[in-house]
Amino acid sequence: MTDIIASNTELRKKLKKKSQVAEIWRRFRKNKTAMVGLFIFVFIMLVVIFADAIVPYSVSISQKISARFISPGQDGHLFGTDNFGRDIMARIVHGSRNSLLVGLGAVVCGIVIGGLLGSVAGFYGGTVDSVIVRTLDTVMCIPLMLLVLSIVAALGASLVNVLIAMMIANVPMYARIVRAAVLSVVGQDYIEAAKACGTSNFMIILRHVIPNAIGPIIVQATMAVGTMIINAAGISFLGMGIQPPTPEWGAMLNEAKSYMINYPYTVIFPGLAIGLTALSLNLMGDGLRDALDPKLKD
């Protein structure tokens, strides 16, 4: 009898979880602009995954001076060529990997580290909370771009160092989100019951505290990826990010800025790639925010 009750309880939990996911997806799907953002982002991810099949990487870095500034659509160059005769479409396709790697990597690392710091600060409180929060406040006092540029200048311009700098800049935001969620549940009965049962603090944080912050984190992370991609492009535009000849959208804008008057397509296409990616993520973030908000009924 006990086994039957336990199995029924597990079944109810699974069905409830499944129904919650289905309800979130239903609400998200009803948001037309969010679906547009999802379709655009899925397309971009397919380009990232199948970049080598779409166009060989060598095409994106091979130079051919005789093919400089070929207009879009001519001689097999859909987006034209740049000042070194490199195919712009090939560079955008392969540059998507580097741009999304920085954006997604910085946000994921920021969530992991910030989530742990925020959980510890909210759960233990007292001196631990004060030390962590004051440290985060100190980091947040520095403007994001200034902080990132300072770190990159100290470590050196490279993809890895840009990723590290972006990650450090992201940690305080997610730590505060998780800390706020932890403070809202840390005194609840089920937390006290878990402590009474002898569950370790680490497992309480992992199983009961962090899941309560998942919703706000997902929404914030979706929007933050677009912001990080724009910031990474800005750093590369300033010459402090990914270095040539590695293709990256911001670096492409930096290389093309001297020719934008006579050959505007050299900046239009990389700019569109950045703008569409950020737009799709922002639209998805808005849709997720509405879908995850239990106060909104439809």
C-alpha positions in Angstrom: 0.0 0.0 0.0 2.8 2.4 0.9 4.5 1.7 -2.5 1.3 2.4 -4.3 0.8 5.7 -2.5 4.4 6.7 -3.2 4.1 5.8 -6.9 0.9 7.8 -7.2 2.5 10.8 -5.5 5.4 10.7 -8.0 3.0 10.3 -10.9 1.0 13.4 -9.7 4.2 15.4 -9.4 5.2 14.5 -13.0 1.8 15.3 -14.4 1.7 18.6 -12.5 5.2 19.5 -13.8 4.2 18.5 -17.3 1.0 20.5 -17.2 2.9 23.6 -15.9 5.3 23.4 -18.8 2.5 22.9 -21.3 0.7 25.9 -19.8 3.8 28.1 -20.1 4.3 27.0 -23.7 0.6 27.7 -24.5 0.8 31.2 -23.1 4.1 31.8 -24.8 2.7 30.6 -28.1 -0.2 33.0 -28.0 2.3 35.9 -28.0 2.8 36.5 -31.7 5.8 38.8 -31.4 7.5 36.3 -29.0 7.0 33.5 -31.6 8.5 35.8 -34.3 11.5 36.2 -32.0 11.7 32.4 -31.4 11.7 31.7 -35.2 14.4 34.2 -35.8 16.5 32.9 -33.0 16.1 29.3 -34.1 17.1 30.3 -37.6 20.3 32.0 -36.2 21.1 28.9 -34.1 20.7 26.7 -37.3 23.2 29.0 -39.0 25.6 28.7 -36.1 25.3 24.9 -36.0 25.6 24.3 -39.8 28.0 27.2 -40.5 30.6 24.9 -42.1 28.0 23.3 -44.3 26.7 26.7 -45.4 30.1 28.1 -46.3 33.6 26.8 -45.6 35.5 28.6 -42.8 38.4 29.2 -45.1 36.2 31.5 -47.3 35.6 33.8 -44.4 39.4 34.5 -43.8 40.9 34.1 -47.3 41.9 37.4 -48.9 41.7 38.2 -52.6 42.6 41.8 -53.3 41.4 41.6 -56.9 37.9 40.9 -55.5 37.7 44.0 -53.2 34.3 45.7 -52.7 32.3 43.5 -55.0 28.6 44.7 -54.7 26.1 42.4 -53.2 24.7 39.7 -55.5 27.6 39.9 -58.0 30.0 37.1 -58.9 28.4 34.8 -56.4 28.9 37.0 -53.4 25.4 37.4 -51.9 26.4 40.1 -49.4 29.4 41.4 -51.4 33.0 41.5 -50.3 35.0 43.7 -48.0 38.3 45.7 -48.3 40.3 42.5 -48.4 38.1 40.7 -50.9 36.6 38.4 -48.2 33.1 37.2 -48.6 30.9 39.2 -46.2 28.2 36.5 -45.9 30.8 33.9 -45.0 32.2 36.1 -42.3 28.8 36.8 -40.9 27.9 33.1 -40.8 31.1 32.1 -39.0 31.2 35.3 -36.9 27.8 34.3 -35.5 29.6 31.5 -33.6 31.9 33.9 -31.8 29.3 36.5 -31.1 26.8 34.0 -29.7 29.6 32.2 -27.7 30.4 35.5 -25.9 26.8 36.3 -25.3 25.6 32.9 -24.2 28.8 32.0 -22.4 28.9 35.2 -20.3 25.2 34.9 -19.3 25.5 31.2 -18.4 28.6 31.6 -16.4 27.1 34.7 -14.7 24.0 32.7 -13.8 26.0 29.9 -12.3 28.4 32.0 -10.2 25.9 34.7 -9.4 23.2 32.1 -8.5 25.6 30.5 -6.0 26.6 33.8 -4.4 23.0 35.0 -4.2 21.8 31.7 -2.7 24.5 31.7 -0.1 24.0 35.4 0.8 20.2 35.0 1.1 20.2 31.7 2.9 22.8 32.4 5.5 22.3 36.2 6.0 24.2 38.1 8.6 27.9 38.8 8.0 28.0 36.5 4.9 25.2 38.4 3.3 26.7 41.8 4.1 30.1 40.9 2.7 28.7 39.4 -0.6 26.2 42.2 -1.1 28.8 45.0 -0.5 31.2 43.3 -2.9 28.5 43.1 -5.5 27.6 46.7 -4.9 31.2 47.8 -5.5 31.3 45.9 -8.9 27.9 47.3 -9.9 29.1 50.9 -9.2 31.4 50.6 -12.2 29.6 51.2 -15.6 29.5 47.9 -17.5 31.4 48.9 -20.6 34.1 50.6 -18.5 34.4 47.5 -16.3 34.7 45.2 -19.3 37.2 47.4 -21.1 39.3 47.6 -18.0 39.4 43.9 -17.6 40.1 43.2 -21.3 42.9 45.9 -21.3 44.5 44.2 -18.2 44.2 40.6 -19.6 44.7 41.3 -23.3 42.4 41.4 -26.3 41.1 37.9 -27.0 37.9 35.9 -27.2 38.5 34.2 -23.9 39.3 37.4 -22.0 36.2 39.2 -23.4 34.2 36.2 -22.2 35.8 36.5 -18.7 35.1 40.2 -18.6 31.5 39.8 -19.6 31.0 37.0 -17.1 32.3 39.2 -14.2 30.0 42.0 -15.3 27.0 39.7 -15.2 27.5 38.1 -11.8 26.1 40.9 -9.6 22.8 41.1 -11.5 22.0 37.4 -11.2 23.3 37.3 -7.6 20.8 40.0 -6.7 17.9 38.2 -8.5 18.6 34.9 -6.8 19.2 36.6 -3.4 15.8 38.3 -3.6 14.1 35.0 -4.5 15.9 33.2 -1.6 14.9 35.8 0.9 11.2 35.3 -0.1 11.3 31.6 0.7 14.0 31.1 3.3 11.5 31.3 6.2 8.8 29.1 4.6 7.6 26.0 6.4 9.0 23.5 3.8 12.5 25.0 4.3 12.2 24.5 8.1 10.9 21.0 7.5 13.8 20.2 5.3 16.2 21.4 8.0 14.4 19.4 10.6 14.8 16.3 8.5 18.5 16.8 8.6 18.9 17.9 4.9 22.2 19.7 4.4 22.2 23.4 3.6 23.7 22.7 0.2 20.9 20.4 -0.8 18.3 22.7 0.6 19.7 25.5 -1.6 20.0 23.2 -4.6 16.6 21.6 -4.4 14.3 24.1 -2.8 15.8 27.6 -3.0 17.3 28.0 -6.4 14.2 26.5 -8.3 12.2 29.4 -7.0 14.4 31.8 -8.8 14.4 30.0 -12.2 11.5 32.0 -13.7 13.0 35.5 -13.2 16.5 34.2 -14.2 15.2 32.7 -17.5 13.5 36.0 -18.4 16.5 38.1 -17.5 19.0 35.8 -19.1 17.1 35.8 -22.4 17.2 39.6 -22.6 20.7 39.8 -21.3 22.2 37.6 -24.1 21.2 40.2 -26.6 22.7 42.9 -24.5 25.9 41.0 -24.1 26.1 40.4 -27.9 25.8 44.1 -28.5 28.4 44.9 -25.8 30.8 42.3 -27.2 30.3 43.9 -30.6 31.0 47.3 -29.2 34.2 46.1 -27.5 35.4 44.5 -30.8 34.4 47.7 -32.6 36.8 49.6 -30.3 39.5 47.1 -31.2 39.6 45.5 -27.7 37.8 42.3 -28.5 38.2 39.5 -30.9 41.2 40.2 -33.2 41.3 39.9 -37.0 41.2 37.8 -39.1 38.8 35.9 -36.8 35.3 36.8 -38.0 33.1 38.6 -35.5 30.3 41.0 -36.1 31.7 43.9 -34.1 35.1 43.5 -35.5 33.6 43.5 -39.0 32.0 46.9 -38.3 35.3 48.2 -37.0 37.1 47.1 -40.2 34.4 48.6 -42.4 33.9 52.0 -40.7 36.4 53.7 -43.0 34.5 52.6 -46.1 30.9 52.9 -45.0 30.2 56.1 -47.0 31.2 54.5 -50.4 30.4 50.9 -49.6 27.6 51.0 -47.0 26.8 47.3 -47.4 30.0 46.5 -45.5 28.4 47.8 -42.3 24.7 47.2 -43.1 24.9 43.4 -43.1 26.9 42.9 -39.9 24.7 45.5 -38.2 21.6 43.7 -39.3 23.0 40.4 -37.9 23.6 42.1 -34.5 20.2 43.9 -34.5 18.1 40.9 -35.5 19.8 38.6 -32.9 19.3 41.2 -30.1 15.7 41.8 -31.3 14.8 38.1 -31.4 16.1 37.6 -27.8 14.3 40.6 -26.5 11.0 39.5 -28.1 11.5 36.0 -26.6 12.3 37.6 -23.2 9.1 39.6 -23.2 7.1 36.5 -24.2 8.7 34.4 -21.4 8.0 37.1 -18.8 4.3 37.1 -19.7 4.1 33.3 -19.9 5.8 32.8 -16.5 3.8 35.5 -14.7 1.1 33.7 -12.7 -0.8 37.0 -12.2 -1.6 37.2 -15.9 -4.7 35.2 -16.8 -6.1 34.7 -20.2 
